Amino acid sequence: MSTEPVAEPTVCYRHPDRPTALSCTRCGRPACPECLQPAAVGAHCADCLRGGGPPDGSQHRGRGQRGSGQDVRRPAFGDRGIRSVVTRPVRARRPIATYTLIAINVVVFAYTVYAARSFDVEVSAPLLHGELVRGNVFLGEYWRLVTAGFLHYSLLHLAVNMISLYILGRDLEIALGIGRFVMVYVTALLGGSAGVMIAQADASRSAGASGAIYGLMGAMLVVVLRLRVSPAPVLTIIAINLVMSFSIPGISLAAHVGGLLFGAAATAALIWAPRLLPQRARTDRNAAIVGWTAVSALLVLAVAISVGVAVTHSGAILVYVR
């Protein structure tokens, strides 16, 4: 009578006498509840909390003495439990794209202040010629679909958006990689513009990075689901911001909802579209091609929606600057 070999139980890397089904979301080592502490995403083991990971950089074994052979990786930036969720992302030691986007927004705002000769920038030429007004887009000024995402009406408007971009962007850039993060940001920005073109009143003016930032909220939700972490905190933040968008006058709800939907869809396309490939075709190259193709299609769709609304409009046209 033959017997099946019994699999060796996974045990805590610090307490070999304690079986566990938990692991550190930073380095992947199995650990018991006593050795794990809650982090922004998941939980960290004691060594990762000290910032060093394994003392000798060697592999830790989680199954008795033979172990599972998991490689321990020290994240390139910060200590927030974020790891890559896509195949072979282009990483950086710092969230370069996030910092670059913040710098672009700050420089653009400084230019609008210079052009207005004051912080009252709502009547400055760069803003009047770059903000999103449906009537101007109806007349063919399609650049406003992009430029509006880098313009802000006040210093407070800029500060709130840039703080949000910093908080969300630094983690997402690690999870997605530089190129994919930028693609999600741009797709969400154009998705926000598409929302304005569909639903906003003709007399409304719209500008700001908030559409793209709502897209990053949607992207964070998808990443959290991919990492199998409770989405409750992210869903709470999204819900609070949507309630504010409904209740506070002057906020572009259409841009926020459009950005949220397109940002979440773009991230889902990058993460889950490659899983549609047959098992034997799931190489890194094929996965990258499928993911990039899917998110590119969403970007084109966002632009097509805005252009389609513009070219099919047949009513009165209200513009601010021509």
N, C-alpha and C positions, 0 to 999 in steps of 0.2 A: 504494500500500500504506500503510494507516494504522497508526500506532503509538499505543499507550496511553501517556498521560503517566505518568512515573515519579514516585511519591510522594516528596516530600522527606523524608529520614530525620530522626527525632527526635534532637536532639543535646543534650549537656549545656549548661545555661544559662551555665556559667562557662567551658567549653571547647568552643567551636563546632566544633572539629575532631574531636570524639569522639562518634560515634553511641552512643545508649544506649536501653535499654528500661526503665530504672529511673526512679523519681520519688520525690520527698519526700512522705511520708505526711502532713506537716503542711500544706504549701502547694501541693503538686501539681506543682511544677516538675520537668521532666526533669533528671536529674543522673547523672553517671558514678559508678562505685564509689568513686573517690578523694574525691568531694565529699559522700558520704553516710556517716553514722555511725549505728550501731544505736541504736534508742530502745526504750522500753517496748513500743510497738506500731509496727512498721515501722522506718523509718530517716529521719533528718533531714538536710537539706542544710546547708551551712556557714553560710548567712545565718540560718536558723532556729535553729541551735545558738547563735548569738550573741544570739538573742532579738529580732532586729529585722525579719527578713524582708526584703523589697525595700527599699533605702534610701529610695526616693522614693515608695513605696506604689503604684508603677505596675505594670502587667502585665508579666510576663516571657514571652518568646517562646521556644518550644522547637523550632521548625522553621525553621532558618536565620534570616533577618531578618524573615520574615512571621509565622511562629510559629502557635501553636494558639490564642492568645488566652485562656489560662486565667487566671481571676482568682486573685490571691494573697490569702489570708485569714489574719490573725493570730488564733489561737485566743483565746477569751475568758478561759481559765484555764489556767495551768500551761504546760508545754512537754514534753508526753509523746506528741505525735504522734497525739492522738485527734481524730477529726472526726465530724461527725454521720453517722449511718447510717439516719436516717429522714427523711421529708419535713417540712420546716419545723418543727423542734422549738422549743419555747419555751426559750430559753437564758438564762443569767445569768452575770454576771462571776465569780461564785463558786458552788461547788456548794451552793446554798442548801438544797435538800431533804436532802442528806447531813448538813449541819451541824444542820439542824432535827431530823432523826431521832436523831442523837447526843445533842442537848440533851434531847429527850424521854426517852430511856433514862436519862440521867444524873439528870434531875429525879425520875423515878419511883423510881430506886434510892435517891436521897437521902430520898425520902418513906418508903420501907420501912425505912431506917436510923432515921429519926426515930420511926416507929411502934414499932420494936423497941427503941429506946433503946440500940442497939449495932449493930455490924456483923454480928452473928449474926442475919441477917434471915430465916432459913428458917422461923421460927415467927412472923414478923410478920403481922399481920392482912391487909395489902394483898396479900402474897404468897400466903397460904393461901386467900384468896378470889379470886385471879386466876390462879394457876398452872393448867396443864392436867392434870387428872386425869380419866380416862375416866369413872369412876363419877359424878362431879359433872355431866359433860356429859350422861350418860344421864338424869339427873334434870332436865334442861332448862336448865342453866347455860351457855348457848351463848356468852356473852360471853367465856368462858375461851379460846375459839378465837383471839381477838384479843389479849386482855390478857396472855396468857402470853408473847407475843412481845416484850413491853416490860418484863418482870420478870427479875431475875437473882439468883442465890443467893449471890454473894459479890462483893467488889470485883475480884478477879482475873477472875472470870467476865465481869463487865461490861467490864473493860479489854480483854481479848482480843477480845471481840466488837466493841467500838467501834473498836479499831485496825483490825480487818478491814473494818468498814463504811467507815471513812475511806479506806483504801487502794483498795477496790473501787469505792466510791460516787462518788468525785470524778471518775474517768474515765468511768464508765458514765453519769453524769448529763450529761456533755458529749455523749456519743455518742447518747443517747436523748432528751435534753430533760427538763425538770423533771417534767412531768405523766406522761410515759410511764415515767420512772424510778420515780416513786412507785407507779404502777400495778403495775410488775413487782415491786417490793418487797412490796407488800401481797398480791399474788397468791402470791408465794413463801412469805410468812408463813402464809397460810391453807393453802397446799399442805403446809407442814410440819405444821400442826395436823391436816390430813387424814391424813398419814402416821402420826401418833401414834394417831389414832382407829382406824386400820385394824390396825396391827401392834404397838403397844406393850402391855405387860402392864398389867392392871387396877390393880395395886398401885403402878405407877410414877408419879412426879411429873415434870412437864416444864415448863420455863420457859427463856426466853432468846431472843435475836435470832438464834441460829445457824441456824435453819431459813431465815429470810429471807436471811441472809448466804450460805448455800449456794446459794440461788436467784440471788444476784448472781454467784456463781462460774459457774453455768450460763449466766447472761446474758452474762458476759464471754466465755465460750467461743463463744457464738453470734455476738457482735460481732466477735471475732477471725476467725472463719470468713467473716463477711461482708466484712471488710476484706482477705481473702485473705492473711493473715499466718499463719505457722506456729502451730498450736494446741498444740504440744508443751509450752511452759511452763505454760499454763493447765491442760492435762490432767494434768501432773505434780503441780501444786498440788492439784487435785481428788482425784487418786489418793491422795496423802499424807494428806489430811484424811479421806478415807473409811476408809483403813487405821486411822487414829487412832480414828475413830468405832467401828470394829469391836473394837479391841484395848483401849481404855481403859474401865474400868467406869464406869457412871454417866452416860455420854454417850448422848443419844437418837439412835440411828442412824435410826430411823423418821422423825423430824423432819428430819434432814439430807437423807435421800434424797428425801422428799416435797418439801422446799423446792427442792432441786437440780432435780428434774424439772419442777416448775411454773415456776420462774424461767426455765429454758431454754426451755420451751414458750411462755411469755408473750412473751419477747423474740423468738423465732422468729416468733410470730404478728404482732408489730408490724412486723418487718422484711420478712418474706417473704409474708405473707397478701395485701398489696396487689398483689403480682406475679401473683396469680391473676386479676386483672381483665383484660378485653380491652384491647389496646394503646390503642385510642382512648378508653377510659374511665379511663385512668390519670391523672386529675387529682390535684392535691394534696388537694382536698377529699374525693374518693372514696377515695383511699389512706388518709387519716386515719380516715374512717368505717369502712372495712374493718378496719384495724389495731385500732382501739379496740373494735370489736364482737367481734373474735376474742379479744382479751385479756380482755374483760369476760366472755365465755362461759367462759373458763378459771377466772376468779375465782368465778363462780357454781358451776362444777363442783366446785371445792375445797370450798366451803361445803356443797354438796349431798352430797358424799361423807361429810363429818363428821356432818351431820344424819341422813343415811340410816343410818349405823352406829349412831347413838344411838337412833333411833326403832325400829330393828329388833332391838335387843339384848333378849334374853330370859333371860339368866342372872343370876347374883348380881351385886349392885352394891356396890362398895367405894368409900367416900368418906372424905376427910380432914376436911372442914369442911362443915357443912350449916346 
